[in-house]
Amino acid sequence: MYEFNPVERFVAGTVGAPGERTFFIQARTGARVVSVVVEKSQVVALGERTKIMLREIKKSDPTIVIKSNDIDDAPLEQPIFEEFRAGVIAMAWDAQNSMIVYELRETTGNDDDTDDEVVFDEKDLSVDLLRVHLSPTQAASFAKRCLSLANAGRLPCPFCAIPIDPNGHLCPRSNGYRR
């Protein structure tokens, strides 16, 4: 189990060229760095859900201050060692400490799409787990980076919306002519 409470830096980042990128979530405190592989869709979902959660937190408690920070555009910490690949991601609001808690659990071979309740219990944890505690301001910065990172890939074709590779693509809307 990797726990960061507090965390100095929590970011999403990529390695590779657009269309072949590997997405990472990285947490750092001091010299301790943990990098977890995620899917692009998970990065988008984290960014969107964090924005929604922050909006709901602000509605429920107007005394919570969320500062507008710039996006952390610095590259991922080097060297990047994949600790595990995230399968299940959870977010929760810790009202007692005014922190958002993110949990990324390793994907396993027996993960399936059942509607069973997911419970993270450290006592019988047989897979890796990353738990990170963020202030609302840190979470807002994280959400901005997630969404900008996901939109920084290949441009969509104006006709079919399929991402265009650097050498073009066969557009189904133009009867297979290369665009």
N, CA, C and O atoms as a DFTB+ gen file, in Angstrom:
716 C
 N C O
     1  1       0.844      -1.180       0.000
     2  2       0.000       0.000       0.000
     3  2       0.881       1.232       0.000
     4  3       1.799       1.349       0.812
     5  1       0.605       2.139      -0.899
     6  2       1.328       3.404      -1.004
     7  2       0.384       4.506      -0.543
     8  3      -0.655       4.739      -1.161
     9  1       0.743       5.183       0.544
    10  2      -0.120       6.242       1.054
    11  2       0.650       7.548       1.091
    12  3       1.796       7.605       1.535
    13  1      -0.014       8.607       0.608
    14  2       0.566       9.950       0.607
    15  2      -0.393      10.872       1.333
    16  3      -1.422      11.279       0.793
    17  1      -0.031      11.197       2.578
    18  2      -0.830      12.119       3.376
    19  2       0.102      12.908       4.281
    20  3       0.443      12.434       5.365
    21  1       0.513      14.071       3.878
    22  2       0.122      14.866       2.719
    23  2       0.948      14.498       1.488
    24  3       1.933      13.765       1.573
    25  1       0.518      15.027       0.344
    26  2       1.228      14.820      -0.905
    27  2       1.718      16.177      -1.414
    28  3       0.996      17.171      -1.341
    29  1       2.940      16.211      -1.924
    30  2       3.477      17.458      -2.474
    31  2       3.024      17.673      -3.913
    32  3       2.721      18.795      -4.321
    33  1       2.980      16.576      -4.680
    34  2       2.614      16.690      -6.092
    35  2       1.816      15.459      -6.490
    36  3       2.214      14.330      -6.203
    37  1       0.680      15.684      -7.156
    38  2      -0.174      14.606      -7.654
    39  2      -0.631      15.027      -9.038
    40  3      -1.433      15.951      -9.176
    41  1      -0.123      14.348     -10.070
    42  2      -0.384      14.766     -11.444
    43  2      -0.648      13.570     -12.344
    44  3      -0.301      12.430     -12.035
    45  1      -1.275      13.879     -13.467
    46  2      -1.410      12.924     -14.563
    47  2      -0.415      13.352     -15.629
    48  3      -0.161      14.543     -15.811
    49  1       0.148      12.376     -16.334
    50  2       1.104      12.690     -17.390
    51  2       1.170      11.550     -18.385
    52  3       0.570      10.493     -18.189
    53  1       1.917      11.786     -19.464
    54  2       2.035      10.778     -20.508
    55  2       3.482      10.577     -20.903
    56  3       4.342      11.428     -20.677
    57  1       3.720       9.422     -21.499
    58  2       5.011       9.099     -22.096
    59  2       4.697       8.557     -23.485
    60  3       3.862       7.665     -23.632
    61  1       5.364       9.095     -24.503
    62  2       5.164       8.614     -25.862
    63  2       4.526       9.649     -26.761
    64  3       4.115      10.721     -26.316
    65  1       4.453       9.308     -28.031
    66  2       3.884      10.193     -29.050
    67  2       2.362      10.082     -29.045
    68  3       1.826       9.040     -28.667
    69  1       1.649      11.147     -29.462
    70  2       0.189      11.065     -29.540
    71  2      -0.249       9.860     -30.370
    72  3       0.295       9.591     -31.441
    73  1      -1.220       9.161     -29.861
    74  2      -1.699       7.939     -30.502
    75  2      -1.037       6.700     -29.939
    76  3      -1.558       5.594     -30.085
    77  1       0.116       6.877     -29.290
    78  2       0.849       5.752     -28.691
    79  2       1.257       6.081     -27.260
    80  3       2.197       5.494     -26.725
    81  1       0.545       7.023     -26.643
    82  2       0.912       7.473     -25.307
    83  2       0.511       6.465     -24.243
    84  3      -0.486       5.754     -24.373
    85  1       1.308       6.422     -23.195
    86  2       0.978       5.685     -21.981
    87  2       0.667       6.732     -20.928
    88  3       1.464       7.643     -20.705
    89  1      -0.478       6.614     -20.282
    90  2      -0.912       7.584     -19.278
    91  2      -0.520       7.109     -17.890
    92  3      -0.655       5.930     -17.561
    93  1      -0.033       8.040     -17.084
    94  2       0.386       7.756     -15.718
    95  2      -0.283       8.720     -14.756
    96  3      -0.577       9.862     -15.108
    97  1      -0.519       8.252     -13.541
    98  2      -0.839       9.103     -12.396
    99  2       0.371       8.980     -11.490
   100  3       0.823       7.876     -11.185
   101  1       0.894      10.129     -11.059
   102  2       2.120      10.098     -10.268
   103  2       1.937      10.919      -8.995
   104  3       1.422      12.037      -9.028
   105  1       2.365      10.347      -7.879
   106  2       2.325      11.020      -6.585
   107  2       3.756      11.144      -6.070
   108  3       4.564      10.225      -6.201
   109  1       4.054      12.326      -5.470
   110  2       5.403      12.540      -4.951
   111  2       5.341      13.321      -3.647
   112  3       4.606      14.301      -3.521
   113  1       6.121      12.868      -2.694
   114  2       6.403      13.607      -1.470
   115  2       7.878      13.405      -1.190
   116  3       8.328      12.283      -0.958
   117  1       8.633      14.500      -1.212
   118  2      10.079      14.403      -1.026
   119  2      10.703      13.581      -2.144
   120  3      10.448      13.840      -3.321
   121  1      11.514      12.596      -1.789
   122  2      12.166      11.740      -2.782
   123  2      11.320      10.512      -3.122
   124  3      11.691       9.737      -4.004
   125  1      10.207      10.325      -2.445
   126  2       9.340       9.158      -2.663
   127  2       8.368       9.449      -3.811
   128  3       7.561      10.375      -3.729
   129  1       8.453       8.650      -4.882
   130  2       7.612       8.825      -6.066
   131  2       6.956       7.491      -6.418
   132  3       7.614       6.451      -6.432
   133  1       5.659       7.533      -6.699
   134  2       4.932       6.347      -7.141
   135  2       4.225       6.700      -8.448
   136  3       3.520       7.705      -8.531
   137  1       4.423       5.852      -9.478
   138  2       3.797       6.038     -10.785
   139  2       2.889       4.860     -11.084
   140  3       3.301       3.705     -10.974
   141  1       1.646       5.157     -11.463
   142  2       0.644       4.139     -11.749
   143  2       0.139       4.343     -13.176
   144  3      -0.187       5.465     -13.564
   145  1       0.073       3.274     -13.951
   146  2      -0.440       3.346     -15.318
   147  2      -1.958       3.358     -15.280
   148  3      -2.580       2.569     -14.568
   149  1      -2.550       4.266     -16.057
   150  2      -4.004       4.368     -16.171
   151  2      -4.377       4.475     -17.649
   152  3      -3.514       4.680     -18.503
   153  1      -5.645       4.338     -17.935
   154  2      -6.157       4.523     -19.285
   155  2      -6.530       5.986     -19.483
   156  3      -6.799       6.701     -18.518
   157  1      -6.545       6.430     -20.741
   158  2      -6.916       7.807     -21.047
   159  2      -8.322       8.105     -20.533
   160  3      -8.573       9.187     -20.003
   161  1      -9.232       7.157     -20.687
   162  2     -10.607       7.361     -20.231
   163  2     -10.669       7.552     -18.714
   164  3     -11.520       8.288     -18.215
   165  1      -9.770       6.892     -17.984
   166  2      -9.724       7.075     -16.531
   167  2      -9.239       8.471     -16.176
   168  3      -9.728       9.066     -15.216
   169  1      -8.289       9.001     -16.931
   170  2      -7.790      10.358     -16.685
   171  2      -8.908      11.367     -16.925
   172  3      -9.106      12.283     -16.126
   173  1      -9.645      11.198     -18.035
   174  2     -10.767      12.092     -18.334
   175  2     -11.821      11.999     -17.234
   176  3     -12.318      13.022     -16.763
   177  1     -12.160      10.788     -16.825
   178  2     -13.168      10.606     -15.779
   179  2     -12.726      11.230     -14.458
   180  3     -13.529      11.858     -13.769
   181  1     -11.458      11.060     -14.103
   182  2     -10.947      11.676     -12.866
   183  2     -11.060      13.200     -12.923
   184  3     -11.481      13.828     -11.952
   185  1     -10.688      13.788     -14.050
   186  2     -10.774      15.244     -14.191
   187  2     -12.204      15.742     -14.079
   188  3     -12.481      16.705     -13.363
   189  1     -13.120      15.077     -14.797
   190  2     -14.520      15.511     -14.776
   191  2     -15.174      15.282     -13.420
   192  3     -15.880      16.153     -12.912
   193  1     -14.941      14.117     -12.839
   194  2     -15.559      13.821     -11.544
   195  2     -14.995      14.705     -10.430
   196  3     -15.716      15.067      -9.500
   197  1     -13.720      15.049     -10.521
   198  2     -13.132      15.943      -9.520
   199  2     -13.783      17.317      -9.601
   200  3     -14.093      17.917      -8.571
   201  1     -13.993      17.823     -10.816
   202  2     -14.654      19.121     -10.968
   203  2     -16.057      19.091     -10.373
   204  3     -16.469      20.035      -9.698
   205  1     -16.791      18.006     -10.625
   206  2     -18.147      17.871     -10.086
   207  2     -18.103      17.797      -8.562
   208  3     -18.904      18.436      -7.880
   209  1     -17.162      17.015      -8.033
   210  2     -17.049      16.877      -6.580
   211  2     -16.718      18.220      -5.931
   212  3     -17.290      18.566      -4.898
   213  1     -15.802      18.975      -6.527
   214  2     -15.433      20.283      -5.970
   215  2     -16.628      21.239      -5.976
   216  3     -16.812      22.014      -5.037
   217  1     -17.428      21.182      -7.023
   218  2     -18.621      22.024      -7.101
   219  2     -19.599      21.660      -5.979
   220  3     -20.166      22.545      -5.338
   221  1     -19.796      20.361      -5.744
   222  2     -20.710      19.903      -4.688
   223  2     -20.166      20.248      -3.294
   224  3     -20.930      20.608      -2.398
   225  1     -18.857      20.137      -3.120
   226  2     -18.244      20.485      -1.833
   227  2     -18.461      21.963      -1.545
   228  3     -18.808      22.340      -0.425
   229  1     -18.257      22.792      -2.551
   230  2     -18.422      24.244      -2.385
   231  2     -19.881      24.596      -2.066
   232  3     -20.148      25.511      -1.287
   233  1     -20.825      23.859      -2.677
   234  2     -22.249      24.088      -2.387
   235  2     -22.585      23.720      -0.955
   236  3     -23.309      24.445      -0.272
   237  1     -22.054      22.580      -0.498
   238  2     -22.409      22.097       0.837
   239  2     -21.716      22.878       1.946
   240  3     -22.252      22.988       3.049
   241  1     -20.535      23.420       1.671
   242  2     -19.804      24.181       2.692
   243  2     -19.093      25.363       2.037
   244  3     -17.965      25.220       1.566
   245  1     -19.741      26.527       2.001
   246  2     -19.163      27.696       1.336
   247  2     -17.904      28.250       2.021
   248  3     -17.225      29.110       1.459
   249  1     -17.594      27.772       3.213
   250  2     -16.396      28.270       3.903
   251  2     -15.113      27.634       3.357
   252  3     -14.017      28.119       3.639
   253  1     -15.239      26.561       2.586
   254  2     -14.054      25.900       2.032
   255  2     -13.506      26.741       0.896
   256  3     -14.231      27.108      -0.028
   257  1     -12.226      27.041       0.973
   258  2     -11.570      27.889      -0.012
   259  2     -10.882      27.012      -1.059
   260  3     -10.084      26.135      -0.728
   261  1     -11.206      27.266      -2.320
   262  2     -10.554      26.578      -3.434
   263  2      -9.882      27.657      -4.265
   264  3     -10.542      28.385      -5.006
   265  1      -8.567      27.757      -4.137
   266  2      -7.820      28.772      -4.869
   267  2      -7.650      28.342      -6.319
   268  3      -7.550      27.154      -6.626
   269  1      -7.621      29.326      -7.193
   270  2      -7.434      29.049      -8.611
   271  2      -5.943      29.007      -8.922
   272  3      -5.316      30.040      -9.156
   273  1      -5.395      27.815      -8.921
   274  2      -3.973      27.631      -9.229
   275  2      -3.790      27.392     -10.713
   276  3      -4.714      26.980     -11.414
   277  1      -2.589      27.656     -11.176
   278  2      -2.254      27.324     -12.552
   279  2      -2.110      25.817     -12.676
   280  3      -1.959      25.102     -11.686
   281  1      -2.161      25.357     -13.911
   282  2      -1.963      23.937     -14.173
   283  2      -0.489      23.605     -13.983
   284  3       0.380      24.357     -14.425
   285  1      -0.209      22.504     -13.342
   286  2       1.163      22.014     -13.173
   287  2       1.577      21.393     -14.508
   288  3       1.216      20.253     -14.801
   289  1       2.333      22.141     -15.315
   290  2       2.746      21.665     -16.637
   291  2       4.121      21.012     -16.636
   292  3       4.637      20.656     -17.696
   293  1       4.711      20.852     -15.480
   294  2       6.035      20.229     -15.418
   295  2       5.927      18.758     -15.816
   296  3       4.896      18.126     -15.585
   297  1       6.980      18.219     -16.409
   298  2       6.932      16.802     -16.796
   299  2       6.879      15.894     -15.580
   300  3       7.111      16.323     -14.449
   301  1       6.568      14.633     -15.837
   302  2       6.558      13.647     -14.765
   303  2       7.946      13.499     -14.169
   304  3       8.950      13.739     -14.839
   305  1       7.992      13.104     -12.908
   306  2       9.268      12.880     -12.226
   307  2       9.994      11.715     -12.891
   308  3       9.380      10.699     -13.216
   309  1      11.276      11.862     -13.088
   310  2      12.090      10.821     -13.730
   311  2      12.940      10.124     -12.687
   312  3      13.285      10.759     -11.690
   313  1      13.285       8.908     -12.844
   314  2      12.799       7.966     -13.847
   315  2      11.410       7.469     -13.486
   316  3      11.018       7.469     -12.319
   317  1      10.673       7.044     -14.506
   318  2       9.312       6.570     -14.308
   319  2       9.329       5.047     -14.227
   320  3       9.650       4.366     -15.201
   321  1       8.983       4.526     -13.061
   322  2       8.865       3.088     -12.857
   323  2       7.412       2.776     -12.573
   324  3       6.838       3.274     -11.605
   325  1       6.820       1.951     -13.415
   326  2       5.421       1.563     -13.243
   327  2       5.286       0.661     -12.024
   328  3       5.817      -0.449     -12.014
   329  1       4.579       1.127     -10.998
   330  2       4.334       0.304      -9.809
   331  2       3.259      -0.733     -10.088
   332  3       3.395      -1.898      -9.713
   333  1       2.176      -0.298     -10.756
   334  2       1.096      -1.201     -11.133
   335  2       0.179      -0.493     -12.118
   336  3       0.327       0.701     -12.375
   337  1      -0.770      -1.245     -12.667
   338  2      -1.773      -0.701     -13.597
   339  2      -3.089      -0.592     -12.838
   340  3      -3.557      -1.574     -12.261
   341  1      -3.687       0.598     -12.834
   342  2      -4.915       0.836     -12.070
   343  2      -6.105       0.190     -12.746
   344  3      -6.281       0.286     -13.960
   345  1      -6.916      -0.469     -11.939
   346  2      -8.153      -1.072     -12.423
   347  2      -9.358      -0.333     -11.864
   348  3     -10.212       0.132     -12.619
   349  1      -9.426      -0.227     -10.558
   350  2     -10.538       0.431      -9.878
   351  2     -10.021       1.721      -9.250
   352  3      -8.993       1.736      -8.572
   353  1     -10.758       2.799      -9.492
   354  2     -10.387       4.100      -8.922
   355  2     -11.578       4.607      -8.111
   356  3     -12.721       4.557      -8.566
   357  1     -11.292       5.094      -6.909
   358  2     -12.343       5.625      -6.043
   359  2     -11.945       7.017      -5.568
   360  3     -10.765       7.329      -5.413
   361  1     -12.958       7.838      -5.343
   362  2     -12.753       9.182      -4.785
   363  2     -13.717       9.351      -3.620
   364  3     -14.840       8.847      -3.647
   365  1     -13.261      10.072      -2.590
   366  2     -14.129      10.323      -1.432
   367  2     -13.769      11.659      -0.817
   368  3     -12.632      12.118      -0.921
   369  1     -14.738      12.273      -0.181
   370  2     -14.529      13.526       0.533
   371  2     -14.395      13.216       2.011
   372  3     -15.307      12.661       2.623
   373  1     -13.249      13.577       2.585
   374  2     -13.000      13.421       4.010
   375  2     -13.353      14.760       4.663
   376  3     -12.510      15.653       4.749
   377  1     -14.600      14.895       5.122
   378  2     -15.090      16.164       5.665
   379  2     -14.371      16.555       6.950
   380  3     -14.198      17.742       7.227
   381  1     -13.953      15.571       7.733
   382  2     -13.278      15.859       8.998
   383  2     -11.957      16.590       8.772
   384  3     -11.615      17.502       9.524
   385  1     -11.211      16.192       7.736
   386  2      -9.916      16.810       7.449
   387  2      -9.947      17.759       6.261
   388  3      -8.918      18.331       5.901
   389  1     -11.123      17.936       5.643
   390  2     -11.291      18.769       4.446
   391  2     -10.315      18.366       3.347
   392  3      -9.594      19.204       2.805
   393  1     -10.300      17.086       3.027
   394  2      -9.419      16.546       2.002
   395  2     -10.214      15.639       1.065
   396  3     -11.197      15.014       1.463
   397  1      -9.765      15.584      -0.187
   398  2     -10.300      14.619      -1.132
   399  2      -9.320      13.455      -1.155
   400  3      -8.110      13.652      -1.271
   401  1      -9.850      12.239      -1.043
   402  2      -9.019      11.043      -1.011
   403  2      -9.234      10.269      -2.311
   404  3     -10.359       9.928      -2.676
   405  1      -8.124      10.004      -2.995
   406  2      -8.145       9.197      -4.219
   407  2      -7.531       7.847      -3.890
   408  3      -6.508       7.770      -3.210
   409  1      -8.163       6.780      -4.378
   410  2      -7.610       5.438      -4.214
   411  2      -7.568       4.773      -5.576
   412  3      -8.585       4.694      -6.266
   413  1      -6.404       4.298      -5.962
   414  2      -6.217       3.568      -7.208
   415  2      -5.781       2.163      -6.845
   416  3      -4.748       1.968      -6.203
   417  1      -6.571       1.188      -7.256
   418  2      -6.285      -0.206      -6.929
   419  2      -5.804      -0.929      -8.175
   420  3      -6.290      -0.693      -9.281
   421  1      -4.845      -1.811      -7.971
   422  2      -4.271      -2.579      -9.067
   423  2      -5.324      -3.462      -9.726
   424  3      -6.186      -4.033      -9.057
   425  1      -5.238      -3.560     -11.036
   426  2      -6.118      -4.472     -11.763
   427  2      -5.612      -5.897     -11.563
   428  3      -4.406      -6.146     -11.540
   429  1      -6.534      -6.808     -11.421
   430  2      -6.158      -8.208     -11.233
   431  2      -6.835      -9.058     -12.287
   432  3      -7.757      -8.604     -12.965
   433  1      -6.385     -10.272     -12.421
   434  2      -6.954     -11.185     -13.396
   435  2      -8.384     -11.571     -13.098
   436  3      -9.117     -11.962     -14.006
   437  1      -8.805     -11.471     -11.835
   438  2     -10.165     -11.879     -11.497
   439  2     -11.116     -10.693     -11.374
   440  3     -12.245     -10.860     -10.912
   441  1     -10.679      -9.482     -11.785
   442  2     -11.597      -8.343     -11.819
   443  2     -12.609      -8.600     -12.927
   444  3     -12.233      -8.885     -14.064
   445  1     -13.865      -8.500     -12.604
   446  2     -14.893      -8.662     -13.617
   447  2     -15.925      -7.564     -13.441
   448  3     -15.862      -6.794     -12.483
   449  1     -16.867      -7.489     -14.359
   450  2     -17.853      -6.418     -14.365
   451  2     -19.099      -6.792     -13.581
   452  3     -20.211      -6.656     -14.089
   453  1     -18.932      -7.256     -12.368
   454  2     -20.085      -7.562     -11.537
   455  2     -20.467      -6.326     -10.747
   456  3     -19.690      -5.378     -10.635
   457  1     -21.663      -6.347     -10.206
   458  2     -22.152      -5.213      -9.438
   459  2     -21.856      -5.354      -7.955
   460  3     -22.531      -4.744      -7.126
   461  1     -20.849      -6.158      -7.613
   462  2     -20.487      -6.318      -6.209
   463  2     -19.963      -4.998      -5.666
   464  3     -19.368      -4.201      -6.392
   465  1     -20.192      -4.784      -4.388
   466  2     -19.694      -3.574      -3.747
   467  2     -18.180      -3.682      -3.596
   468  3     -17.653      -4.713      -3.181
   469  1     -17.491      -2.592      -3.944
   470  2     -16.036      -2.564      -3.830
   471  2     -15.688      -1.974      -2.474
   472  3     -16.079      -0.851      -2.154
   473  1     -14.957      -2.732      -1.688
   474  2     -14.543      -2.277      -0.362
   475  2     -13.028      -2.383      -0.291
   476  3     -12.453      -3.443      -0.540
   477  1     -12.389      -1.268       0.053
   478  2     -10.944      -1.271       0.205
   479  2     -10.628      -1.528       1.662
   480  3     -10.852      -0.670       2.515
   481  1     -10.112      -2.697       1.944
   482  2      -9.743      -3.061       3.306
   483  2      -8.269      -3.431       3.306
   484  3      -7.868      -4.414       2.682
   485  1      -7.463      -2.641       4.008
   486  2      -6.017      -2.865       4.002
   487  2      -5.627      -4.207       4.605
   488  3      -4.570      -4.741       4.267
   489  1      -6.453      -4.771       5.494
   490  2      -6.090      -6.005       6.184
   491  2      -5.992      -7.199       5.230
   492  3      -5.106      -8.041       5.376
   493  1      -6.904      -7.269       4.252
   494  2      -6.857      -8.398       3.329
   495  2      -6.539      -7.946       1.904
   496  3      -7.046      -8.513       0.936
   497  1      -5.707      -6.934       1.789
   498  2      -5.339      -6.388       0.492
   499  2      -4.308      -7.284      -0.170
   500  3      -3.182      -7.412       0.311
   501  1      -4.698      -7.903      -1.274
   502  2      -3.774      -8.775      -1.995
   503  2      -3.236      -8.100      -3.248
   504  3      -2.437      -8.690      -3.974
   505  1      -3.666      -6.869      -3.510
   506  2      -3.194      -6.119      -4.665
   507  2      -2.662      -4.771      -4.188
   508  3      -2.931      -4.339      -3.067
   509  1      -1.901      -4.117      -5.067
   510  2      -1.351      -2.807      -4.719
   511  2      -2.448      -1.752      -4.678
   512  3      -3.437      -1.827      -5.407
   513  1      -2.247      -0.770      -3.809
   514  2      -3.210       0.319      -3.638
   515  2      -2.452       1.607      -3.414
   516  3      -1.548       1.671      -2.581
   517  1      -2.825       2.642      -4.165
   518  2      -2.279       3.980      -3.978
   519  2      -3.382       4.836      -3.385
   520  3      -4.455       4.963      -3.976
   521  1      -3.131       5.427      -2.221
   522  2      -4.092       6.320      -1.573
   523  2      -3.428       7.681      -1.403
   524  3      -2.347       7.794      -0.825
   525  1      -4.099       8.717      -1.919
   526  2      -3.548      10.070      -1.901
   527  2      -4.594      11.021      -1.322
   528  3      -5.763      10.983      -1.704
   529  1      -4.154      11.873      -0.396
   530  2      -5.022      12.867       0.230
   531  2      -4.649      14.235      -0.338
   532  3      -3.497      14.660      -0.246
   533  1      -5.647      14.932      -0.936
   534  2      -5.408      16.237      -1.553
   535  2      -6.298      17.303      -0.941
   536  3      -7.436      17.039      -0.552
   537  1      -5.764      18.500      -0.862
   538  2      -6.600      19.636      -0.485
   539  2      -7.491      19.970      -1.687
   540  3      -7.169      19.579      -2.809
   541  1      -8.588      20.675      -1.480
   542  2      -9.433      21.058      -2.615
   543  2      -8.679      21.869      -3.678
   544  3      -8.955      21.726      -4.869
   545  1      -7.744      22.706      -3.267
   546  2      -6.947      23.478      -4.223
   547  2      -6.062      22.563      -5.060
   548  3      -5.971      22.735      -6.276
   549  1      -5.409      21.591      -4.424
   550  2      -4.593      20.626      -5.162
   551  2      -5.457      19.814      -6.115
   552  3      -5.041      19.534      -7.239
   553  1      -6.660      19.430      -5.677
   554  2      -7.565      18.643      -6.509
   555  2      -8.015      19.447      -7.727
   556  3      -8.142      18.891      -8.818
   557  1      -8.261      20.756      -7.554
   558  2      -8.659      21.603      -8.689
   559  2      -7.542      21.676      -9.722
   560  3      -7.802      21.616     -10.924
   561  1      -6.309      21.804      -9.265
   562  2      -5.160      21.828     -10.173
   563  2      -5.006      20.484     -10.883
   564  3      -4.719      20.443     -12.079
   565  1      -5.195      19.390     -10.153
   566  2      -5.121      18.047     -10.723
   567  2      -6.178      17.864     -11.817
   568  3      -5.880      17.322     -12.881
   569  1      -7.402      18.311     -11.561
   570  2      -8.488      18.169     -12.532
   571  2      -8.181      18.948     -13.807
   572  3      -8.413      18.449     -14.908
   573  1      -7.668      20.151     -13.667
   574  2      -7.311      20.960     -14.845
   575  2      -6.268      20.250     -15.696
   576  3      -6.378      20.209     -16.922
   577  1      -5.254      19.692     -15.038
   578  2      -4.204      19.005     -15.799
   579  2      -4.751      17.752     -16.480
   580  3      -4.406      17.475     -17.629
   581  1      -5.590      17.002     -15.794
   582  2      -6.178      15.796     -16.393
   583  2      -6.918      16.136     -17.684
   584  3      -6.726      15.476     -18.706
   585  1      -7.755      17.157     -17.636
   586  2      -8.569      17.492     -18.795
   587  2      -7.730      18.095     -19.923
   588  3      -7.994      17.824     -21.094
   589  1      -6.731      18.903     -19.591
   590  2      -5.887      19.468     -20.651
   591  2      -5.012      18.388     -21.279
   592  3      -4.743      18.432     -22.480
   593  1      -4.568      17.425     -20.487
   594  2      -3.739      16.327     -20.984
   595  2      -4.525      15.453     -21.967
   596  3      -4.001      15.055     -23.007
   597  1      -5.759      15.164     -21.636
   598  2      -6.585      14.319     -22.505
   599  2      -6.894      15.009     -23.825
   600  3      -7.041      14.344     -24.850
   601  1      -6.993      16.336     -23.812
   602  2      -7.304      17.083     -25.027
   603  2      -6.073      17.413     -25.852
   604  3      -6.197      18.006     -26.924
   605  1      -4.892      17.047     -25.383
   606  2      -3.647      17.406     -26.066
   607  2      -3.175      16.341     -27.048
   608  3      -2.055      16.428     -27.551
   609  1      -3.983      15.362     -27.326
   610  2      -3.591      14.269     -28.222
   611  2      -3.789      14.632     -29.680
   612  3      -3.664      15.793     -30.069
   613  1      -4.099      13.631     -30.476
   614  2      -4.294      13.815     -31.913
   615  2      -5.562      14.610     -32.190
   616  3      -6.555      14.477     -31.474
   617  1      -5.527      15.432     -33.222
   618  2      -6.695      16.201     -33.618
   619  2      -7.715      15.277     -34.280
   620  3      -7.338      14.338     -34.981
   621  1      -9.013      15.539     -34.058
   622  2     -10.027      14.711     -34.714
   623  2     -10.240      15.144     -36.159
   624  3     -10.084      16.318     -36.492
   625  1     -10.593      14.201     -37.002
   626  2     -10.936      14.480     -38.396
   627  2     -12.207      15.331     -38.403
   628  3     -13.155      15.003     -37.689
   629  1     -12.258      16.410     -39.183
   630  2     -13.463      17.254     -39.200
   631  2     -14.675      16.564     -39.818
   632  3     -15.802      17.031     -39.654
   633  1     -14.455      15.454     -40.526
   634  2     -15.562      14.763     -41.175
   635  2     -16.112      13.606     -40.350
   636  3     -17.327      13.443     -40.238
   637  1     -15.213      12.794     -39.766
   638  2     -15.678      11.581     -39.071
   639  2     -15.361      11.586     -37.573
   640  3     -15.846      10.717     -36.848
   641  1     -14.560      12.541     -37.092
   642  2     -14.181      12.697     -35.680
   643  2     -13.222      11.628     -35.177
   644  3     -12.933      11.587     -33.981
   645  1     -12.719      10.757     -36.057
   646  2     -11.700       9.784     -35.673
   647  2     -10.368      10.521     -35.576
   648  3     -10.079      11.362     -36.427
   649  1      -9.547      10.232     -34.565
   650  2      -8.257      10.921     -34.454
   651  2      -7.380      10.690     -35.689
   652  3      -7.299       9.581     -36.217
   653  1      -6.728      11.766     -36.130
   654  2      -5.872      11.708     -37.309
   655  2      -4.444      11.424     -36.883
   656  3      -3.889      12.148     -36.056
   657  1      -3.845      10.389     -37.432
   658  2      -2.436      10.077     -37.186
   659  2      -1.578      11.095     -37.923
   660  3      -2.067      11.755     -38.840
   661  1      -0.298      11.241     -37.543
   662  2       0.576      12.211     -38.237
   663  2       0.661      11.975     -39.748
   664  3       0.862      12.923     -40.507
   665  1       0.513      10.732     -40.188
   666  2       0.571      10.449     -41.622
   667  2      -0.822      10.358     -42.237
   668  3      -0.959       9.816     -43.333
   669  1      -1.862      10.868     -41.575
   670  2      -3.222      10.874     -42.085
   671  2      -3.992       9.629     -41.689
   672  3      -3.493       8.786     -40.944
   673  1      -5.223       9.520     -42.198
   674  2      -6.013       8.325     -41.925
   675  2      -7.009       8.107     -43.056
   676  3      -7.316       9.031     -43.810
   677  1      -7.503       6.900     -43.169
   678  2      -8.529       6.587     -44.161
   679  2      -9.882       6.964     -43.566
   680  3     -10.370       6.325     -42.634
   681  1     -10.472       8.013     -44.122
   682  2     -11.716       8.548     -43.569
   683  2     -12.913       7.780     -44.119
   684  3     -13.105       7.743     -45.334
   685  1     -13.726       7.164     -43.250
   686  2     -14.896       6.426     -43.730
   687  2     -15.949       7.330     -44.371
   688  3     -16.745       6.863     -45.186
   689  1     -15.964       8.595     -44.020
   690  2     -16.956       9.521     -44.580
   691  2     -16.573      10.007     -45.967
   692  3     -17.391      10.610     -46.661
   693  1     -15.337       9.751     -46.376
   694  2     -14.912      10.176     -47.722
   695  2     -14.614       8.960     -48.598
   696  3     -13.754       9.018     -49.477
   697  1     -15.319       7.875     -48.359
   698  2     -15.197       6.645     -49.139
   699  2     -13.768       6.107     -49.183
   700  3     -13.322       5.590     -50.207
   701  1     -13.068       6.232     -48.077
   702  2     -11.737       5.627     -47.973
   703  2     -10.610       6.465     -48.499
   704  3      -9.467       6.009     -48.498
   705  1     -10.876       7.674     -48.952
   706  2      -9.767       8.517     -49.391
   707  2      -8.986       8.997     -48.180
   708  3      -9.553       9.283     -47.125
   709  1      -7.687       9.079     -48.352
   710  2      -6.804       9.470     -47.254
   711  2      -6.945      10.958     -46.978
   712  3      -6.978      11.765     -47.907
   713  1      -7.027      11.322     -45.709
   714  2      -7.097      12.730     -45.282
   715  2      -5.855      13.056     -44.510
   716  3      -5.693      14.186     -44.051
